[in-house]
Amino acid sequence: CDGDRLYLTPSTSEPVEVLDAATGRTLKRLNKTKYAGELLLANGHLFVTLWNPLSDSTPEHPRFKTELLMIDPITEAIIWKLTGPETDKILPHSLAIRKELL
């Protein structure tokens, strides 16, 4: 929450929704964030992990391609995106921001 807007994922297969913090009304959906997991808001930017299921993923053996985005929640512009071996090591519930470090 940034005071005026609340950011949430309604489910693990949906994009991030931006709600009016006072009314709970949906203002917009950030469509580039489908399969969003964790969200962090810092300095006006939204950091999002995406857990894209792989084609051979099953409920018993889920497999994902993990991506990390820095997105401007107002314009929906992706500022940067990480994918590959570095992001495959991201564990659920592990994102944190301290000063300029993610």
N, C-alpha and C positions, 0 to 999 in steps of 0.2 A: 504494500500500500504506500502511495506517495502523498497521502493526505486527501487527494481528490479522487484517485482511481485505485481500484483493487484489481490485482492480476491473479488469475486462477486457471487451473486446468479442470474442466468438468469431467474428463475421463482421460485415461492414458492414450486413447486413440483420437482425441480431439485437439484442436489448436487452443492456444491460450485465449481466454476471454478477458476483456477489459470492462470492468463494471464501475459505475458511478458509486463512490464510497458512501454517499449520503442516501441514495435511493435503492441501490442494488440493481438498477437497470443496466442491461448490457449496452455498452457504448460501441464496441466493435469486437471482432475476432481477428487475431493475428494469424492469418492463414498459412504463413510460412513456418508456423510452429506446430504443425500436426505431429502427434506422438510426443508431446512435451512431457518431460518428467519434472525435473527440479527447476525452480525459478528463483532468481536473485535480482533485486533491483538496487542499483547503486549509481549515483551521479547521473540520474536520468536515463540510464541504459538498463535494459533487461537482458540478463544472462540466462540462457535456456539450454538444458540438455534435452536432446531428442533421442528417443529410444526406438528407432525404426526396426520393425520386425523383419528378419530375413525370411526368404521364401521357404526354407526348410525348418522354420520355427514351429514348434507345437506347444500346446498348453503344458504338457509334461516336461518338455525340454525347450524352453524359450531361448531364442538366440536373437541378438540385436546388433545393428550397426549404430554406434553411438556418435552423435555429433554435438558440438558445443557452439552456440551462437551468441553473438552480442548484437542486439537489435535495438533500434530506436523505437520505443513503443508508440510514439506519436505518428511518425511517418511510415513505420513498418519497414524501414530500410535496414538491411542486414549490413552491419558495420564490418564484422568479420565472422568467419565460420571455420571451425577446426573439425577435421575428420581423419580417420586413419588410425595407425597404431597408437598414437598419443591418446586419442579419445577412447580407444577400446579399453584403456586402463582405468577409466573413470568408474568409480563405484557408486551405487545408489546412495543418496543421502550424504554425499561427501563434499559438495560444493560449499565454499565459504569465501568471503571477501574480507580482506584486511588492508586498509589504505588502498594502494594501487595494485595489490596482488590478488589474483583469483586462485 
